Amino acid sequence: MKEEQDYIQDIAEIRSMMERSTKFLSLSGWAGVMAGIYALAGAWIAYHFYSFNPNKIVYTSPDLSRVIFLAVLVLILAIGTAVFLSWKKAHKRGEKIWNATSRRLLINMTIPLLAGGFLIFILLAKGFVGLLAPLTLLFYGLAVYNASNFTYGEMKFLGLIQIGLGLISSYFIVYGLLLWALGFGVVHIFYGTYMHFKYDGE
């Protein structure tokens, strides 16, 4: 009986080692929570201070440059927090944050984000401001779904939710900012909380 338990333990350890070598498991749940808080704060500022709430695809906003700056700031804060907290988690577990797996994760996430970013700036230059929220949700969802092959499987569901919200908001333009806040804000907070209690305590 003892030998059988030893075999089971050995198999579990081998499986854990293989998983760590093929998947990036240092993503922090708190990073998702913080990203959600940043997004909600950004959406609130854009709406209340810059009166940004597109109700049609072609939309004129006198404070568009400030809204774009705010969006970039939210993105930088979210990425910076994710890198810092993931580094702390990896350091605590005695792992390196930059390895072959994290590089594959980054590449698979960056390509859809860059493609989406270029498309968004082209459309903004032509006045299609109402597509800002839907396309950021859509391309972010595609990036997360693509990157989920190299980290926790739950990211697939996060990606699908963002894609769904992006498609819905592309039809209901008037609710674009609200759905953006829901996707990047509320969904991230719930997802990050779930991931924290499931994985961060390991």
N, C-alpha and C positions, 0 to 999 in steps of 0.2 A: 504493500500500500504506500509505503514511504517512497519507494523507488518511482512509483507511478506519479506521485505528487512532485517529485524532483523533475521528472520528464516534462510534466505540464508547466512547471515553473521555467524550465530551460526553453521550452517552445515559446512561452510568453515573452521571455527576454529576447530571444532571437527575432520574434515578430516586431517587438518594440524597436530593436536596433535597425531592422530593415525599413521600418516606417520612418524613423528619424533620418535615414540616409536618402530617402526618396521624397519626403514631404517636409515643408517648412512649418514647424510646429511652435514657433516662438511668437506668433501673432498674439497680441494682448487684447483681452476682452475690454479692458478699460479704455483702450484706444478707440474702439467703436463707440463707447459711451461718450467720450470726449468729442469725437467727430460729430456725433449727433447734437451735442450741446452747442458746438461752434456753428453748425448749420442752422439750428433754430434761432440762435442769436443773429446770425447773418440775415436770415429771412425777415426777422422782426425789424432790424435796422433798415433793410431795403424798402420794406413796406411803409414803416412809420416815418422815417426821416427823408427818404428819397421818393416816396409815393410810387414805388415801382410795383406794378401789378398788371402786366400785359393782358388785354382782353381780346386781342386779335393777333394774327401772325405778323402783319406789318404794323409796328407800334413805334411811336416816337417818345423818347424819354430824355428830358434835358439833363438828367443826372446819370445817363447810361455809363459814362466813363467811371463814375464813382461806384456804381453797382458792380461793374466788372472788376474794379480794384478790390472791392469788398469780397467778391467771389474768389478772387485769387488769394486774398488774405486768409479766408476760411480754408481754402485748399492747402496752403502752406502750413497753417496751424495744425490741420488734421494729419498731414503727412509727417510733419515734425514730431508730433505727439506719438504717432504710430511707430516711427523709427526709434524714438527714445524708449518707449515702454517695451517694445519688442527686444531692444538691446538689453534692457534690464532683465527681462524674463530669460533671455538666452544666457546672459552672464550668470544668473542665479542657478541655471541648470547646467552650467559648465559647457555651453555650446557656443559656436561661432555664429554670429548673425549673417555674415557674408560668406557664402559657400556656393557650390554648384547649384543646389536646389533653390536657394534664394535668388540666384541670378536667373534661373528659368522662370521662377515666379514673377520677377520684376519684368522680364522681357514679355511674357504672355499678358501681363496687365498693362504694360506701357503702350504696346502697339495699338490696341483699340482706343486708349485714352488720347494718344497723339492724333490719330485719325479723326476722332470726334472733335478734339480741340481745334484742329485746322478747319474742319467743316463749320463749326460754330462761328469762328471768327470770320469766315467767308460770308456766311449768312447774315451775321450782324452788320457787316460792311454794306450789305444790300438792304438793310432795314428790317430783316426778318427776326425782330427781337422776341416775338412771341414764341419762337422755337428754342430759346435759350434753356428754359427749364426742362422741357421734354427731352431734348437731345443730350443734356448733361446726365439725366437719369438713365436714358437708353444706353449711351456709350459706357457709362460707369458700370451699369448692370452687365453689359457684354464683357467688360474687362474683368469684373469680379468672377463671373461664371467661367471665363477662360482660365483665370488664375487658380480656380478651385481645385484643379487637377494636381496642384503642387502644394496644397495645404489642407486645412480641415474641409471635409466634405460638406459641412453646413453652409459654406460660402456659396455653394450652388444655389441654395434656396434664397440667400440674400441677393444674388445676381438676378434670379428670375423675378423676384419681387420688384427690384428696381426697373427691370426691363418692362414689366407689366405696367408700373406706374408711369414710365416714360411714354408708353403707347397710349395709355388713357389720357394723359395730359396733352399729348399731341392732338387729340380730338377735342378735348375740353380745354381750350387755350385759356379761358377765363379763370380756370382753377389751377393753372400751371404753377404759380408760386406756392399755393397751398399744398399741392401734391409733391412739389420739390421739398418743402419743409417736412412733409410726412415721410418721404423716402429717405432723404439724407439725415433728417433729424430724428423723428420718432422711431423709425425702423432700425436705425443704427443703435439707438439707445437700448431698445429691447434685445436686439441681436448681441450687442456687446455685453449686456448683463448676463444673458444666457451663456455666452462663451466663457465669461469670467468664472461663473460658478461651476461650469462643466470642466474647464481645462486649466484655468490659471492656478487652481489650488493643488495641481499635481506636484 
